[in-house]
Amino acid sequence: MIHKDYLWADANIPLISCDRLRDELLIYNLDESATANLIDQFEKLTGKTIDKFYKIEELSGGQKVILMALLAIYSPAPKIRFVNLLNALDPKRRDAIQSLIRNSGKDIILDESG
């Protein structure tokens, strides 16, 4: 089955930008409210405080995957296809992200076969 019109978010290549978080926010089209929610949730999940000017290169690989997941979840995209997301997370963060996915109200496919 082909899934058209989905935002694809691949944990193997979690982020597009190598510079500041603000660049990813623009790519994912997050508004100020969604950005605030993302930043708050990121801190809850990782214990790390970030802002729009945070240098993405300073994040660990796992933190980049979490950021990618949050960017997609808080984006206006109604359909998301996550590739290798759950395999890339530790159990605690996997459970937290799955809860966010369930409560997002979005059509989300979790593809762990890639």
N, C-alpha and C positions, 0 to 999 in steps of 0.2 A: 504494500500500500504506500502510495506517495502522499506525503504530508506537505501540502502547499501552504504558503503564507504563514509559516511559523518563524519566529525568531529562533535561530540556532545559537546555542551557547555550549561550546565544547570545552570541557575541562582540560583537554590536552593543549589547547591554545586559549587560555581563559580571557586574556585582555588584548585589545588592539593597540592601545597607546603605550608608549614607554615613558611618557612624561608625567603629567599631573592628572589627578583624579578628575578634574574638571573636563578634560578631553573625553574621557569615558562617559561622563554624565551627558555630554552633548551627543555622543554617538547613540546612546540609549534613550535620548530625549526625556530625561528626568526633569520634572519641575522642582521648585523649591521645597514643596511639601514632601515629595517622594525622596528628594535628596536628604532631607532631615531624617526621615524614617530609615533610609539606608545607612546613614552615618551612625545613628543610634543602634540599629540592629547589628551593624558590623562590630561596634564596641562590645555589645553584649556577647557576641559569638567568639570574639578573638581577644578581648581585653585591651585592644589597641585603639587609641584615639586617632582619628583622621579628620581631615577637612578637604574642601575642594582643591586646595593647593598642595595636598600631600603628594609626594613623589612615589608613583606606583612601583618603581624599581626597588624601593626599600621594603616591600612586602615579601613575605616568604611565598613559596609556591602554593601552600595550602590557603594562605590568606588571599592570594589572587583568585583562587577558585571560589572561595566564599564571596569575595567581592563581585565576581562575575555572576554568581547565582543571585545575589541581591540586586544587582543592576537589572538583570532580566525580570526578576519578580516585581520590582518596583517600577519597571518601564510601563509605558502605556500599551505594549503589545498584548493582545488578548490570547495569543497562542505562542507557546514556548516549547521548544524541543531541546532538552538537556542531553548532552552526550557525555557519558562517563562521569557524570557529576557525583553520584553516590560512591563510586569506587575510589574517588579522589579525596574523600573526606573521612575523618576518624568517626567512630560511632556516635560520640556526643554531638558533634556538629552535623552529622548526617541526620540524626533524629530532629534536631532543631530546624534544619533546612526543609526536611520533609513536612514538618508541621507548618512552616511558612507556605510551602507549596499547596498543601491541603486547604489552607485558609485564604489563598490568593484569589479564588474565584475564577481562575484562568484555566484554559484548556492546555494542560501540560503533559508532555510525553517524556518519560525517563528512559533513555536508550543507553543501556549499559553494555551493549554488545560491541561497541566500536573500539 
